[in-house]
Amino acid sequence: MDLTLSQCQQQVDDWIKTVGVRYYSELTNLAVLVEEVGEVARLMSRLYGDQSFKPSDEGRDLGEEFADVLFVLICLANQTGIDLTAAFQATMVKKTTRDAARHANNPKLRQGSGGAGEQG
């Protein structure tokens, strides 16, 4: 089932209010977000980098780790009154306007290195 960002925000809010009891504080959720991003980094370094898997890393799913990051990010958006749909649309306009020629003219992106290029 496809979900919009708005639907995701509502689903997280409903879950927090029925199962999660309440939102953690914004600063606590920021710390949780950093922890979750760290888990993504750890798994990426093992899947695509040079680090080997430890027993505690076995069976971890990258999609689940991304979803954990998204969940906490949505919590923070909900807590701070951010409409992620509007914010994302504004970011796409900004990036498209700012980077209209920047990436096309970047020789590093044409080398086919596949991953080390800056896109943010």
Phi and psi in radians as a Rosetta constraint file:
Dihedral C 1 N 2 CA 2 C 2 CIRCULARHARMONIC -1.358 0.35
Dihedral N 2 CA 2 C 2 N 3 CIRCULARHARMONIC 2.412 0.35
Dihedral C 2 N 3 CA 3 C 3 CIRCULARHARMONIC -2.139 0.35
Dihedral N 3 CA 3 C 3 N 4 CIRCULARHARMONIC 2.495 0.35
Dihedral C 3 N 4 CA 4 C 4 CIRCULARHARMONIC -1.442 0.35
Dihedral N 4 CA 4 C 4 N 5 CIRCULARHARMONIC 2.877 0.35
Dihedral C 4 N 5 CA 5 C 5 CIRCULARHARMONIC -1.070 0.35
Dihedral N 5 CA 5 C 5 N 6 CIRCULARHARMONIC -0.664 0.35
Dihedral C 5 N 6 CA 6 C 6 CIRCULARHARMONIC -1.076 0.35
Dihedral N 6 CA 6 C 6 N 7 CIRCULARHARMONIC -0.757 0.35
Dihedral C 6 N 7 CA 7 C 7 CIRCULARHARMONIC -1.128 0.35
Dihedral N 7 CA 7 C 7 N 8 CIRCULARHARMONIC -0.671 0.35
Dihedral C 7 N 8 CA 8 C 8 CIRCULARHARMONIC -1.097 0.35
Dihedral N 8 CA 8 C 8 N 9 CIRCULARHARMONIC -0.760 0.35
Dihedral C 8 N 9 CA 9 C 9 CIRCULARHARMONIC -1.079 0.35
Dihedral N 9 CA 9 C 9 N 10 CIRCULARHARMONIC -0.709 0.35
Dihedral C 9 N 10 CA 10 C 10 CIRCULARHARMONIC -1.204 0.35
Dihedral N 10 CA 10 C 10 N 11 CIRCULARHARMONIC -0.703 0.35
Dihedral C 10 N 11 CA 11 C 11 CIRCULARHARMONIC -1.110 0.35
Dihedral N 11 CA 11 C 11 N 12 CIRCULARHARMONIC -0.741 0.35
Dihedral C 11 N 12 CA 12 C 12 CIRCULARHARMONIC -1.129 0.35
Dihedral N 12 CA 12 C 12 N 13 CIRCULARHARMONIC -0.773 0.35
Dihedral C 12 N 13 CA 13 C 13 CIRCULARHARMONIC -1.054 0.35
Dihedral N 13 CA 13 C 13 N 14 CIRCULARHARMONIC -0.770 0.35
Dihedral C 13 N 14 CA 14 C 14 CIRCULARHARMONIC -1.067 0.35
Dihedral N 14 CA 14 C 14 N 15 CIRCULARHARMONIC -0.746 0.35
Dihedral C 14 N 15 CA 15 C 15 CIRCULARHARMONIC -1.106 0.35
Dihedral N 15 CA 15 C 15 N 16 CIRCULARHARMONIC -0.792 0.35
Dihedral C 15 N 16 CA 16 C 16 CIRCULARHARMONIC -1.018 0.35
Dihedral N 16 CA 16 C 16 N 17 CIRCULARHARMONIC -0.762 0.35
Dihedral C 16 N 17 CA 17 C 17 CIRCULARHARMONIC -1.303 0.35
Dihedral N 17 CA 17 C 17 N 18 CIRCULARHARMONIC -0.389 0.35
Dihedral C 17 N 18 CA 18 C 18 CIRCULARHARMONIC -1.843 0.35
Dihedral N 18 CA 18 C 18 N 19 CIRCULARHARMONIC -0.610 0.35
Dihedral C 18 N 19 CA 19 C 19 CIRCULARHARMONIC -1.970 0.35
Dihedral N 19 CA 19 C 19 N 20 CIRCULARHARMONIC -0.743 0.35
Dihedral C 19 N 20 CA 20 C 20 CIRCULARHARMONIC -1.409 0.35
Dihedral N 20 CA 20 C 20 N 21 CIRCULARHARMONIC -0.088 0.35
Dihedral C 20 N 21 CA 21 C 21 CIRCULARHARMONIC 1.288 0.35
Dihedral N 21 CA 21 C 21 N 22 CIRCULARHARMONIC -1.023 0.35
Dihedral C 21 N 22 CA 22 C 22 CIRCULARHARMONIC -2.798 0.35
Dihedral N 22 CA 22 C 22 N 23 CIRCULARHARMONIC 2.880 0.35
Dihedral C 22 N 23 CA 23 C 23 CIRCULARHARMONIC -1.212 0.35
Dihedral N 23 CA 23 C 23 N 24 CIRCULARHARMONIC 2.512 0.35
Dihedral C 23 N 24 CA 24 C 24 CIRCULARHARMONIC -1.128 0.35
Dihedral N 24 CA 24 C 24 N 25 CIRCULARHARMONIC 2.866 0.35
Dihedral C 24 N 25 CA 25 C 25 CIRCULARHARMONIC -1.080 0.35
Dihedral N 25 CA 25 C 25 N 26 CIRCULARHARMONIC 2.777 0.35
Dihedral C 25 N 26 CA 26 C 26 CIRCULARHARMONIC -1.027 0.35
Dihedral N 26 CA 26 C 26 N 27 CIRCULARHARMONIC -0.722 0.35
Dihedral C 26 N 27 CA 27 C 27 CIRCULARHARMONIC -1.204 0.35
Dihedral N 27 CA 27 C 27 N 28 CIRCULARHARMONIC -0.638 0.35
Dihedral C 27 N 28 CA 28 C 28 CIRCULARHARMONIC -1.129 0.35
Dihedral N 28 CA 28 C 28 N 29 CIRCULARHARMONIC -0.763 0.35
Dihedral C 28 N 29 CA 29 C 29 CIRCULARHARMONIC -1.133 0.35
Dihedral N 29 CA 29 C 29 N 30 CIRCULARHARMONIC -0.577 0.35
Dihedral C 29 N 30 CA 30 C 30 CIRCULARHARMONIC -1.088 0.35
Dihedral N 30 CA 30 C 30 N 31 CIRCULARHARMONIC -0.760 0.35
Dihedral C 30 N 31 CA 31 C 31 CIRCULARHARMONIC -1.103 0.35
Dihedral N 31 CA 31 C 31 N 32 CIRCULARHARMONIC -0.716 0.35
Dihedral C 31 N 32 CA 32 C 32 CIRCULARHARMONIC -1.116 0.35
Dihedral N 32 CA 32 C 32 N 33 CIRCULARHARMONIC -0.692 0.35
Dihedral C 32 N 33 CA 33 C 33 CIRCULARHARMONIC -1.061 0.35
Dihedral N 33 CA 33 C 33 N 34 CIRCULARHARMONIC -0.781 0.35
Dihedral C 33 N 34 CA 34 C 34 CIRCULARHARMONIC -1.088 0.35
Dihedral N 34 CA 34 C 34 N 35 CIRCULARHARMONIC -0.724 0.35
Dihedral C 34 N 35 CA 35 C 35 CIRCULARHARMONIC -1.048 0.35
Dihedral N 35 CA 35 C 35 N 36 CIRCULARHARMONIC -0.783 0.35
Dihedral C 35 N 36 CA 36 C 36 CIRCULARHARMONIC -1.149 0.35
Dihedral N 36 CA 36 C 36 N 37 CIRCULARHARMONIC -0.713 0.35
Dihedral C 36 N 37 CA 37 C 37 CIRCULARHARMONIC -1.106 0.35
Dihedral N 37 CA 37 C 37 N 38 CIRCULARHARMONIC -0.639 0.35
Dihedral C 37 N 38 CA 38 C 38 CIRCULARHARMONIC -1.072 0.35
Dihedral N 38 CA 38 C 38 N 39 CIRCULARHARMONIC -0.659 0.35
Dihedral C 38 N 39 CA 39 C 39 CIRCULARHARMONIC -1.161 0.35
Dihedral N 39 CA 39 C 39 N 40 CIRCULARHARMONIC -0.646 0.35
Dihedral C 39 N 40 CA 40 C 40 CIRCULARHARMONIC -1.106 0.35
Dihedral N 40 CA 40 C 40 N 41 CIRCULARHARMONIC -0.807 0.35
Dihedral C 40 N 41 CA 41 C 41 CIRCULARHARMONIC -1.058 0.35
Dihedral N 41 CA 41 C 41 N 42 CIRCULARHARMONIC -0.744 0.35
Dihedral C 41 N 42 CA 42 C 42 CIRCULARHARMONIC -1.056 0.35
Dihedral N 42 CA 42 C 42 N 43 CIRCULARHARMONIC -0.807 0.35
Dihedral C 42 N 43 CA 43 C 43 CIRCULARHARMONIC -1.213 0.35
Dihedral N 43 CA 43 C 43 N 44 CIRCULARHARMONIC -0.710 0.35
Dihedral C 43 N 44 CA 44 C 44 CIRCULARHARMONIC -1.064 0.35
Dihedral N 44 CA 44 C 44 N 45 CIRCULARHARMONIC -0.687 0.35
Dihedral C 44 N 45 CA 45 C 45 CIRCULARHARMONIC -1.170 0.35
Dihedral N 45 CA 45 C 45 N 46 CIRCULARHARMONIC -0.413 0.35
Dihedral C 45 N 46 CA 46 C 46 CIRCULARHARMONIC -1.559 0.35
Dihedral N 46 CA 46 C 46 N 47 CIRCULARHARMONIC -0.642 0.35
Dihedral C 46 N 47 CA 47 C 47 CIRCULARHARMONIC -1.335 0.35
Dihedral N 47 CA 47 C 47 N 48 CIRCULARHARMONIC -0.704 0.35
Dihedral C 47 N 48 CA 48 C 48 CIRCULARHARMONIC -2.093 0.35
Dihedral N 48 CA 48 C 48 N 49 CIRCULARHARMONIC -0.140 0.35
Dihedral C 48 N 49 CA 49 C 49 CIRCULARHARMONIC -1.864 0.35
Dihedral N 49 CA 49 C 49 N 50 CIRCULARHARMONIC -2.742 0.35
Dihedral C 49 N 50 CA 50 C 50 CIRCULARHARMONIC -1.720 0.35
Dihedral N 50 CA 50 C 50 N 51 CIRCULARHARMONIC -0.094 0.35
Dihedral C 50 N 51 CA 51 C 51 CIRCULARHARMONIC -1.383 0.35
Dihedral N 51 CA 51 C 51 N 52 CIRCULARHARMONIC 2.562 0.35
Dihedral C 51 N 52 CA 52 C 52 CIRCULARHARMONIC -1.588 0.35
Dihedral N 52 CA 52 C 52 N 53 CIRCULARHARMONIC 2.786 0.35
Dihedral C 52 N 53 CA 53 C 53 CIRCULARHARMONIC -1.308 0.35
Dihedral N 53 CA 53 C 53 N 54 CIRCULARHARMONIC 2.452 0.35
Dihedral C 53 N 54 CA 54 C 54 CIRCULARHARMONIC -1.759 0.35
Dihedral N 54 CA 54 C 54 N 55 CIRCULARHARMONIC 2.785 0.35
Dihedral C 54 N 55 CA 55 C 55 CIRCULARHARMONIC -0.923 0.35
Dihedral N 55 CA 55 C 55 N 56 CIRCULARHARMONIC -0.619 0.35
Dihedral C 55 N 56 CA 56 C 56 CIRCULARHARMONIC -1.229 0.35
Dihedral N 56 CA 56 C 56 N 57 CIRCULARHARMONIC -0.293 0.35
Dihedral C 56 N 57 CA 57 C 57 CIRCULARHARMONIC -1.577 0.35
Dihedral N 57 CA 57 C 57 N 58 CIRCULARHARMONIC -0.330 0.35
Dihedral C 57 N 58 CA 58 C 58 CIRCULARHARMONIC -1.075 0.35
Dihedral N 58 CA 58 C 58 N 59 CIRCULARHARMONIC 2.417 0.35
Dihedral C 58 N 59 CA 59 C 59 CIRCULARHARMONIC 1.414 0.35
Dihedral N 59 CA 59 C 59 N 60 CIRCULARHARMONIC 0.003 0.35
Dihedral C 59 N 60 CA 60 C 60 CIRCULARHARMONIC -1.303 0.35
Dihedral N 60 CA 60 C 60 N 61 CIRCULARHARMONIC 2.498 0.35
Dihedral C 60 N 61 CA 61 C 61 CIRCULARHARMONIC -1.941 0.35
Dihedral N 61 CA 61 C 61 N 62 CIRCULARHARMONIC 2.161 0.35
Dihedral C 61 N 62 CA 62 C 62 CIRCULARHARMONIC -1.070 0.35
Dihedral N 62 CA 62 C 62 N 63 CIRCULARHARMONIC -0.688 0.35
Dihedral C 62 N 63 CA 63 C 63 CIRCULARHARMONIC -1.055 0.35
Dihedral N 63 CA 63 C 63 N 64 CIRCULARHARMONIC -0.719 0.35
Dihedral C 63 N 64 CA 64 C 64 CIRCULARHARMONIC -1.142 0.35
Dihedral N 64 CA 64 C 64 N 65 CIRCULARHARMONIC -0.661 0.35
Dihedral C 64 N 65 CA 65 C 65 CIRCULARHARMONIC -1.154 0.35
Dihedral N 65 CA 65 C 65 N 66 CIRCULARHARMONIC -0.736 0.35
Dihedral C 65 N 66 CA 66 C 66 CIRCULARHARMONIC -1.061 0.35
Dihedral N 66 CA 66 C 66 N 67 CIRCULARHARMONIC -0.741 0.35
Dihedral C 66 N 67 CA 67 C 67 CIRCULARHARMONIC -1.124 0.35
Dihedral N 67 CA 67 C 67 N 68 CIRCULARHARMONIC -0.624 0.35
Dihedral C 67 N 68 CA 68 C 68 CIRCULARHARMONIC -1.087 0.35
Dihedral N 68 CA 68 C 68 N 69 CIRCULARHARMONIC -0.738 0.35
Dihedral C 68 N 69 CA 69 C 69 CIRCULARHARMONIC -1.077 0.35
Dihedral N 69 CA 69 C 69 N 70 CIRCULARHARMONIC -0.804 0.35
Dihedral C 69 N 70 CA 70 C 70 CIRCULARHARMONIC -1.068 0.35
Dihedral N 70 CA 70 C 70 N 71 CIRCULARHARMONIC -0.737 0.35
Dihedral C 70 N 71 CA 71 C 71 CIRCULARHARMONIC -1.018 0.35
Dihedral N 71 CA 71 C 71 N 72 CIRCULARHARMONIC -0.855 0.35
Dihedral C 71 N 72 CA 72 C 72 CIRCULARHARMONIC -1.207 0.35
Dihedral N 72 CA 72 C 72 N 73 CIRCULARHARMONIC -0.651 0.35
Dihedral C 72 N 73 CA 73 C 73 CIRCULARHARMONIC -1.072 0.35
Dihedral N 73 CA 73 C 73 N 74 CIRCULARHARMONIC -0.712 0.35
Dihedral C 73 N 74 CA 74 C 74 CIRCULARHARMONIC -1.141 0.35
Dihedral N 74 CA 74 C 74 N 75 CIRCULARHARMONIC -0.696 0.35
Dihedral C 74 N 75 CA 75 C 75 CIRCULARHARMONIC -0.977 0.35
Dihedral N 75 CA 75 C 75 N 76 CIRCULARHARMONIC -0.843 0.35
Dihedral C 75 N 76 CA 76 C 76 CIRCULARHARMONIC -1.102 0.35
Dihedral N 76 CA 76 C 76 N 77 CIRCULARHARMONIC -0.705 0.35
Dihedral C 76 N 77 CA 77 C 77 CIRCULARHARMONIC -1.082 0.35
Dihedral N 77 CA 77 C 77 N 78 CIRCULARHARMONIC -0.794 0.35
Dihedral C 77 N 78 CA 78 C 78 CIRCULARHARMONIC -1.058 0.35
Dihedral N 78 CA 78 C 78 N 79 CIRCULARHARMONIC -0.764 0.35
Dihedral C 78 N 79 CA 79 C 79 CIRCULARHARMONIC -1.148 0.35
Dihedral N 79 CA 79 C 79 N 80 CIRCULARHARMONIC -0.554 0.35
Dihedral C 79 N 80 CA 80 C 80 CIRCULARHARMONIC -1.771 0.35
Dihedral N 80 CA 80 C 80 N 81 CIRCULARHARMONIC 0.109 0.35
Dihedral C 80 N 81 CA 81 C 81 CIRCULARHARMONIC 1.295 0.35
Dihedral N 81 CA 81 C 81 N 82 CIRCULARHARMONIC 0.469 0.35
Dihedral C 81 N 82 CA 82 C 82 CIRCULARHARMONIC -1.595 0.35
Dihedral N 82 CA 82 C 82 N 83 CIRCULARHARMONIC 2.221 0.35
Dihedral C 82 N 83 CA 83 C 83 CIRCULARHARMONIC -1.513 0.35
Dihedral N 83 CA 83 C 83 N 84 CIRCULARHARMONIC 1.830 0.35
Dihedral C 83 N 84 CA 84 C 84 CIRCULARHARMONIC -1.119 0.35
Dihedral N 84 CA 84 C 84 N 85 CIRCULARHARMONIC -0.534 0.35
Dihedral C 84 N 85 CA 85 C 85 CIRCULARHARMONIC -1.089 0.35
Dihedral N 85 CA 85 C 85 N 86 CIRCULARHARMONIC -0.888 0.35
Dihedral C 85 N 86 CA 86 C 86 CIRCULARHARMONIC -1.117 0.35
Dihedral N 86 CA 86 C 86 N 87 CIRCULARHARMONIC -0.735 0.35
Dihedral C 86 N 87 CA 87 C 87 CIRCULARHARMONIC -1.124 0.35
Dihedral N 87 CA 87 C 87 N 88 CIRCULARHARMONIC -0.727 0.35
Dihedral C 87 N 88 CA 88 C 88 CIRCULARHARMONIC -1.154 0.35
Dihedral N 88 CA 88 C 88 N 89 CIRCULARHARMONIC -0.753 0.35
Dihedral C 88 N 89 CA 89 C 89 CIRCULARHARMONIC -1.066 0.35
Dihedral N 89 CA 89 C 89 N 90 CIRCULARHARMONIC -0.728 0.35
Dihedral C 89 N 90 CA 90 C 90 CIRCULARHARMONIC -1.130 0.35
Dihedral N 90 CA 90 C 90 N 91 CIRCULARHARMONIC -0.666 0.35
Dihedral C 90 N 91 CA 91 C 91 CIRCULARHARMONIC -1.140 0.35
Dihedral N 91 CA 91 C 91 N 92 CIRCULARHARMONIC -0.708 0.35
Dihedral C 91 N 92 CA 92 C 92 CIRCULARHARMONIC -1.133 0.35
Dihedral N 92 CA 92 C 92 N 93 CIRCULARHARMONIC -0.684 0.35
Dihedral C 92 N 93 CA 93 C 93 CIRCULARHARMONIC -1.111 0.35
Dihedral N 93 CA 93 C 93 N 94 CIRCULARHARMONIC -0.812 0.35
Dihedral C 93 N 94 CA 94 C 94 CIRCULARHARMONIC -1.038 0.35
Dihedral N 94 CA 94 C 94 N 95 CIRCULARHARMONIC -0.852 0.35
Dihedral C 94 N 95 CA 95 C 95 CIRCULARHARMONIC -1.146 0.35
Dihedral N 95 CA 95 C 95 N 96 CIRCULARHARMONIC -0.685 0.35
Dihedral C 95 N 96 CA 96 C 96 CIRCULARHARMONIC -1.156 0.35
Dihedral N 96 CA 96 C 96 N 97 CIRCULARHARMONIC -0.727 0.35
Dihedral C 96 N 97 CA 97 C 97 CIRCULARHARMONIC -1.213 0.35
Dihedral N 97 CA 97 C 97 N 98 CIRCULARHARMONIC -0.870 0.35
Dihedral C 97 N 98 CA 98 C 98 CIRCULARHARMONIC -1.169 0.35
Dihedral N 98 CA 98 C 98 N 99 CIRCULARHARMONIC -0.665 0.35
Dihedral C 98 N 99 CA 99 C 99 CIRCULARHARMONIC -1.853 0.35
Dihedral N 99 CA 99 C 99 N 100 CIRCULARHARMONIC 0.350 0.35
Dihedral C 99 N 100 CA 100 C 100 CIRCULARHARMONIC -0.894 0.35
Dihedral N 100 CA 100 C 100 N 101 CIRCULARHARMONIC -0.730 0.35
Dihedral C 100 N 101 CA 101 C 101 CIRCULARHARMONIC -2.013 0.35
Dihedral N 101 CA 101 C 101 N 102 CIRCULARHARMONIC -0.249 0.35
Dihedral C 101 N 102 CA 102 C 102 CIRCULARHARMONIC -0.993 0.35
Dihedral N 102 CA 102 C 102 N 103 CIRCULARHARMONIC -0.892 0.35
Dihedral C 102 N 103 CA 103 C 103 CIRCULARHARMONIC -1.293 0.35
Dihedral N 103 CA 103 C 103 N 104 CIRCULARHARMONIC -0.622 0.35
Dihedral C 103 N 104 CA 104 C 104 CIRCULARHARMONIC -1.114 0.35
Dihedral N 104 CA 104 C 104 N 105 CIRCULARHARMONIC -0.518 0.35
Dihedral C 104 N 105 CA 105 C 105 CIRCULARHARMONIC -1.667 0.35
Dihedral N 105 CA 105 C 105 N 106 CIRCULARHARMONIC 0.129 0.35
Dihedral C 105 N 106 CA 106 C 106 CIRCULARHARMONIC -1.598 0.35
Dihedral N 106 CA 106 C 106 N 107 CIRCULARHARMONIC 1.896 0.35
Dihedral C 106 N 107 CA 107 C 107 CIRCULARHARMONIC -1.098 0.35
Dihedral N 107 CA 107 C 107 N 108 CIRCULARHARMONIC -0.441 0.35
Dihedral C 107 N 108 CA 108 C 108 CIRCULARHARMONIC -1.117 0.35
Dihedral N 108 CA 108 C 108 N 109 CIRCULARHARMONIC -0.554 0.35
Dihedral C 108 N 109 CA 109 C 109 CIRCULARHARMONIC -1.381 0.35
Dihedral N 109 CA 109 C 109 N 110 CIRCULARHARMONIC -0.318 0.35
Dihedral C 109 N 110 CA 110 C 110 CIRCULARHARMONIC -1.548 0.35
Dihedral N 110 CA 110 C 110 N 111 CIRCULARHARMONIC -0.154 0.35
Dihedral C 110 N 111 CA 111 C 111 CIRCULARHARMONIC -1.386 0.35
Dihedral N 111 CA 111 C 111 N 112 CIRCULARHARMONIC -0.136 0.35
Dihedral C 111 N 112 CA 112 C 112 CIRCULARHARMONIC 1.245 0.35
Dihedral N 112 CA 112 C 112 N 113 CIRCULARHARMONIC 0.487 0.35
Dihedral C 112 N 113 CA 113 C 113 CIRCULARHARMONIC -1.173 0.35
Dihedral N 113 CA 113 C 113 N 114 CIRCULARHARMONIC -0.436 0.35
Dihedral C 113 N 114 CA 114 C 114 CIRCULARHARMONIC 1.140 0.35
Dihedral N 114 CA 114 C 114 N 115 CIRCULARHARMONIC 0.938 0.35
Dihedral C 114 N 115 CA 115 C 115 CIRCULARHARMONIC 2.569 0.35
Dihedral N 115 CA 115 C 115 N 116 CIRCULARHARMONIC -0.485 0.35
Dihedral C 115 N 116 CA 116 C 116 CIRCULARHARMONIC -1.506 0.35
Dihedral N 116 CA 116 C 116 N 117 CIRCULARHARMONIC -0.131 0.35
Dihedral C 116 N 117 CA 117 C 117 CIRCULARHARMONIC -1.277 0.35
Dihedral N 117 CA 117 C 117 N 118 CIRCULARHARMONIC 2.580 0.35
Dihedral C 117 N 118 CA 118 C 118 CIRCULARHARMONIC -1.425 0.35
Dihedral N 118 CA 118 C 118 N 119 CIRCULARHARMONIC 2.227 0.35
Dihedral C 118 N 119 CA 119 C 119 CIRCULARHARMONIC -2.164 0.35
Dihedral N 119 CA 119 C 119 N 120 CIRCULARHARMONIC -0.080 0.35
